[in-house]
Amino acid sequence: MNKILLATALLGFTGSVSVNAQPPPPLQLNVPYHCGNDIVVVKHCEKRNGTETCSLVKGAPNGPLGDEISMPKAQAAALGLMCSTQGGAPAARAQTANSDYTNDLPTVERVKAEIKGSDPKDTLARQVAVFTYLVSYIDRIKYNRTVRGDFTPGEQKMMGAYRLAAYQMSQDYAKSHAPADAAAFERLHGQYEMNEPFNDDWQKRLIGPQSAAAYKGAQAGLAAAGERHYQQEMADYKRDSAAQQAADKQIYGTQGLSNDPTAVATRRCLELGGSNAGCVGKGLTSGFMDLIGFGDKEQESLIGPGEAGVVLSGLYKNGATTTSLAFNGPVSIDGCGKLVSDPHHYALEKRSGSVRITVENEPNPIVLTMRPDGGLIGPGLVDVKGRIISGYHTVTTTQMIDGVRAAPDQCNGPCQTVSQVPDYSPAMARCVIGSLAMPPLPKPAPAGAQPADNSGMLGLITGLADMMAPGGGASLDGGGGLRMAGKYGGGTLLLDFSGNSLVLDCGQAHVRATYTIENTPSTFLVHVQNPGGPFTLALQPDNSLRGAGSTTVNGKLVIGMKGDDVAFAPHSETCDVGTFHPKTGSTPTASVATASPAPAPAVPMSSPAAVGGASMKLAISSSFPGGANPLAGKGVTLMSERFDILLRKIGAPIAANDTPGRAAAEYSANCLPPKSCPSYAAAMHPYYVGKGTFDSTGKVILTVPIQAGTYFVFCSAVGSNGPLIWDVPTMMKGGENAITLTADNAELVH
């Protein structure tokens, strides 16, 4: 009796309680108990410090349920004596059949009997939609009760029946109809799954009061748990942020110059001449990459230090022929018959008096030489092995949250999209690769040139994949010809080539400078136009750069920041110009002949060695009819988990209903300056398995040392209506793998 009175007091019930000495019945989980003017739901019970303890929520019958209340199970069991499970007799006298909420879920036969459409096809589509929705319905109730625990026997029985019915109906329809009709049927039942008036109607008719109350309790429980987690993370952030600011002020004085990755990247960008808005966006992206454990060191450990040396850049073409070569990383052969524009690796050899470019191809490599004016001369008529589009298949993408199909109110935009994805077949084509004109020379890039302003959330979202890409997504339209790539070091002077400029680091002084490459009879000469003292470097057979003398780097350092006002102090240092070696492990991009007239062997352009077994290849293409390809030159990352699920797994402060794009935006708002979430970095790093950069046609091939399974292609770009995020699943298996990205399988982030 004391336990019953105590439970009554803890739950806040009023009125008289009349109980005899009978023992309480078994406690029912996720079943609404009607206790006077309140509904109480026991969510779960577990042993805490040796005592069985249960978590309960209570509220008005037609209102939201409140926060969880914990009490010993012995006290919670008194609900069976005090309250009823159906609004009538107490649970102690309720029939055993009513103890499982799945007992008043509709049977398969009842759904088929009551759900009717305008014609047989419409009827089937509506019924499949109901069965699919019911699976998610049960799954959400279970997920609220336990994340890792088992489904109850009743749940297993009903979910199995619903899944089997939906599968059989879809398969029967597909077998008896043309592929186009089957695809239309899939779209139709997907639309019904997201149709709120339709779902409201059948739920009122088919869902019993017990399962309806269980679902309502689950929805409230999930929302309350998500809100509590979010509030806790925000409280932790405020505490940590205040401590960080106090530490910064103590270390750096009133200027508050922090050494966190975002602040360092922002200051460096400003010191190299970038604008305030552009550098804030760059700093946000750099900080985000460091926070998720994908900073420079982690990227290098994954894919190696990249390439270093002389490369070709830009589009080489001839107006009289259709075939052209686009150099951006690898080279794409465009306009060769019906072949799609796939990337090919190439090797560049500097011979005495000439330059030879060998492009990987079957049955024979394509060998070109460089003309004195920088153009290329090819072999003429050649056979090229590649791929053609042999057809299309329909891909339906459904938004899932924690492994469960998202409800209509959880989607940021359509909950399901359908797109036509091309199918490829190997093919051979014969085309002419003859005399090709050199692209326009690079436009002079002023020292300190930075990408266009792209600040705030837009700058962060559209820059995520670019920062993951080797080279940071250099522009494709800044001219072409012979360029340099990679990082070189020698003594205290460091060279970082990217696109049409390089950054010189001499001690703490740094500046951005332009350069040109001269193709001399014996080697390549790199002329660096450093304002503090120009110098020339010669490429050596070991891929090093050799110069002489010294140069002064006249830079500036940020000494204070207050809003948009930035204070600088000039800072200059002088360094020797000697021999510069590429970063250890870099892949050489060109070979230079020795004193012997025989050419040195070309260095193969290979990916880093696979770890733990053979690597898999993924060919990623993109299709944007009617305009420029927004993914050209952008970065792409292959992940082992969907981005929003990844963030939830590590406990990041994002809302329960966030899509991948919204998750990136919300995480950035919560964890980038002036905020900080450094504890998540190490947890996120293992989920990133590979990365690359799209070529000028929006294609890239990733070679990654992974096991077979489902992975996610993550990248971003700016579309005509705003930022686009791709987080597309793909099944990786041995051999060749392919995926096509379109506007239809991207998420538009507002």
Stockholm file with secondary structure:
# STOCKHOLM 1.0

chainA/1-750         MNKILLATALLGFTGSVSVNAQPPPPLQLNVPYHCGNDIVVVKHCEKRNGTETCSLVKGAPNGPLGDEISMPKAQAAALGLMCSTQGGAPAARAQTANSDYTNDLPTVERVKAEIKGSDPKDTLARQVAVFTYLVSYIDRIKYNRTVRGDFTPGEQKMMGAYRLAAYQMSQDYAKSHAPADAAAFERLHGQYEMNEPFNDDWQKRLIGPQSAAAYKGAQAGLAAAGERHYQQEMADYKRDSAAQQAADKQIYGTQGLSNDPTAVATRRCLELGGSNAGCVGKGLTSGFMDLIGFGDKEQESLIGPGEAGVVLSGLYKNGATTTSLAFNGPVSIDGCGKLVSDPHHYALEKRSGSVRITVENEPNPIVLTMRPDGGLIGPGLVDVKGRIISGYHTVTTTQMIDGVRAAPDQCNGPCQTVSQVPDYSPAMARCVIGSLAMPPLPKPAPAGAQPADNSGMLGLITGLADMMAPGGGASLDGGGGLRMAGKYGGGTLLLDFSGNSLVLDCGQAHVRATYTIENTPSTFLVHVQNPGGPFTLALQPDNSLRGAGSTTVNGKLVIGMKGDDVAFAPHSETCDVGTFHPKTGSTPTASVATASPAPAPAVPMSSPAAVGGASMKLAISSSFPGGANPLAGKGVTLMSERFDILLRKIGAPIAANDTPGRAAAEYSANCLPPKSCPSYAAAMHPYYVGKGTFDSTGKVILTVPIQAGTYFVFCSAVGSNGPLIWDVPTMMKGGENAITLTADNAELVH
#=GR chainA/1-750 SS CHHHHHHHHHHTCCSCCCCCSCCCCCCCTTCEEEETTEEEEEEEEEEETTEEEEEEEEECTTSCCCCCEEEEHHHHTTHHHHCBSSSSSBGGGSCGGGGSGGGGSCCHHHHHHHCCCSSHHHHHHHHHHHHHHHHHHHHHHHHHHCSSSCCCHHHHHHHHHHHHHHHHHHHHHHHHSCHHHHHHHHHHHHHHHTCHHHHHHHHHHHCCHHHHHHHHHHHHHHHHHHHHHHHHHHHHHHHHHHHHHHHHHHHHGGGCCCCSHHHHHHHHHHHTTCCHHHHHHHHHHHHHHHHTTCSHHHHHHHHCSCEEEEEEEEEEBCTTSSCEEEESSSEEEESSTTCCCCEECEEEEEETTEEEEEECCSSSCEEEEECTTSCEEEEEEEEEEEEEEEEEEEEEEECEETTEECCGGGCSSCSEEEEEEEEEEEEEEEEEEEEEBCCCCCCCCCTTCCCCCCCHHHHHHHHHHHHHSGGGCCCSSSCCEEEEEEEEEETTEEEEEETTEEEEEETTEEEEEEEEEEECSSSEEEEEECTTCCEEEEECTTSCEECCSEEEEEEEEEEEEETTEEEEEEEEEEEECCEEEECTTCEECEEECCSSSSCCCCCCCCCCCCSSSCCEEEEEEEECTTSCCTTTTCEEEEESSCHHHHHHHTTCSCCTTCCHHHHHHHHHHHHSTTCCCGGGHHHHGGGEEEEEECCTTSCEEEEECCCSEEEEEEEEEEETTEEEEEEEEEEECSSEEEEEEESTTSEECC
#=GC SS_cons         CHHHHHHHHHHTCCSCCCCCSCCCCCCCTTCEEEETTEEEEEEEEEEETTEEEEEEEEECTTSCCCCCEEEEHHHHTTHHHHCBSSSSSBGGGSCGGGGSGGGGSCCHHHHHHHCCCSSHHHHHHHHHHHHHHHHHHHHHHHHHHCSSSCCCHHHHHHHHHHHHHHHHHHHHHHHHSCHHHHHHHHHHHHHHHTCHHHHHHHHHHHCCHHHHHHHHHHHHHHHHHHHHHHHHHHHHHHHHHHHHHHHHHHHHGGGCCCCSHHHHHHHHHHHTTCCHHHHHHHHHHHHHHHHTTCSHHHHHHHHCSCEEEEEEEEEEBCTTSSCEEEESSSEEEESSTTCCCCEECEEEEEETTEEEEEECCSSSCEEEEECTTSCEEEEEEEEEEEEEEEEEEEEEEECEETTEECCGGGCSSCSEEEEEEEEEEEEEEEEEEEEEBCCCCCCCCCTTCCCCCCCHHHHHHHHHHHHHSGGGCCCSSSCCEEEEEEEEEETTEEEEEETTEEEEEETTEEEEEEEEEEECSSSEEEEEECTTCCEEEEECTTSCEECCSEEEEEEEEEEEEETTEEEEEEEEEEEECCEEEECTTCEECEEECCSSSSCCCCCCCCCCCCSSSCCEEEEEEEECTTSCCTTTTCEEEEESSCHHHHHHHTTCSCCTTCCHHHHHHHHHHHHSTTCCCGGGHHHHGGGEEEEEECCTTSCEEEEECCCSEEEEEEEEEEETTEEEEEEEEEEECSSEEEEEEESTTSEECC
//
